[in-house]
């Protein structure tokens, strides 16, 4: 039963990792852009939510209604104004620009909010849990986060498969030149992809800020779990990314149960193992 | 190729410039010492280097640094009297970025480019250690604080017999923190089972050491230790450890956490139904911001207290008491006092006291002589290197504190145990966490 609890906790943590990862997976799939500033944008969203909850006195979950559109707009503008100018045959310039963006965001946030640890308060929900027997306790907050993660992925799936915008994204991803011939504006579609990516990032940022503390330098540590979940699940596969996140979360939880020192290491080892044995990911399409 | 030549050229140019300048200064020193002295009297500043983490993981420990520097500049006015002349003091503050390599780099720059006569360093092993090492190597006197003395001394390979020649430190140590923690716990009836978690970093590894760290000392004090092991800083899931702590029925929780990690741990402990009677955590619960992050479940958490407005000490430089100093800080910044404020100010005070007593300010040996003879009452208490545990360390007091609902600010740190330093008044008795 102790092990069952461990696996359940790991699964819920994995949902959160998947949230970090989906945004990365999406923009890499559509425009081969690796966004190093992804983790810092998560932290930026958390600070934005902090300002909104403090000034307006609303619940962090309500703040999502404001944070998500703002960050998504920022994403669209970033893509149109900055990243589109760097995209080309060479993968390196956009990576370097996102690296610079990461440093600017970290230090900007440090100047604005100081280095103090912050956290979003969700009241009694933070410690509420469902008890099943003596050993299994499912925290309501992690459960809610897991449900939100799955919901976001379902919505994203429907959006990509069923809507005109989704068709555009798929078209641009498959063949840029042909998509343009068919009347899609690539620059706009890239902007939309970044807006979606950062909108999801904003949700992840608010959720992580309720789960644990954050400070201006917390971004890069989040980024690595996102990358690992993407690679484990398979690049460009949304459901694979969710499963990749869950695999990462469960492996970390089991590693931690054996010895706390193995917690993070176990996750990295599985990531390396997948990279060595199935470079296209567990659920990816073989190249 | 072209670029290589250019940089080599500019390097040789700057090296030549340095050499000529150095030669000039050398000649001046040899030929006309009296002339130099009169030049100093005209206001040649004394340069002091100050390395502290202003950004990065330990940035919180530099909270209020601007206020401290401003208060210090006000207190010394035009400068300090060295010999017959009043000389202005220039504090060159450098950010260590919480990184050991950056710390060593800025220290080396301060020594070779800025020619500081005295170095100061504070807050965390990663900053203080490398700065002190650079100073020891280059023969520049260094005074530091805000790192427990064992990591400072033994972490740098210090030998208690010989010690270091140029680097001196004031703060508390592991024995004091154990005394404080066990004295707190003795006040509440428990099953005496202590559960411990340690962050897997320099501090956590040193403190969890089964021979030199906390574990043997807890056992010696009559507590049964359940070691839940080292966890990776930044871990998002602690449920495995919490299950073990519950199973071992640990009524006392202790360990070393970074503030962010503890908040995550504590809410998961709530979810999983782990309710210890006492939670005394080192390093994680020092700042009001850390407790604000935990919210109302922060009431009753306990920690070490190195300094507070209630410490009965006065600055020997400005005459200001700890209470007045904190009040001035809150007045100016609208923020609550934090423990490093006092130690940062004390570091500057001690530096001034040392320089005032130094016979020849251009001779590092003369400054070291003044350091070893220090007997100074600072805002954090007495600083005196004669009679420390090793020759380079002066101990400062440590007492136990517990967070409660605040008066003016959301959370207050009350002193609840003063077994080691009865001169520091307690506010109320230590109480178990109200679940």
Interface residues (C-beta under 8 A of the other chain):
Chain A: X2 X5 X6 X9 X10 X13 X16 X107 X110 X114 X115 X116 X117 X118 X119 X121 X126 X127 X128 X129 X131 X135 X137 X139 X140 X141 X142 X211 X212 X213 X214 X215 X216 X217 X218 X221 X249 X252 X253 X256 X257 X259 X260 X261 X263 X264 X265
Chain B: X54 X55 X56 X57 X58 X59 X60 X62 X63 X197 X200 X228 X229 X230 X231 X232 X234 X235 X236 X237 X238 X239 X240 X241 X243 X259 X260 X261 X263 X264 X267 X268 X270 X271 X272 X273 X287 X289 X290 X292 X293 X294 X295 X297
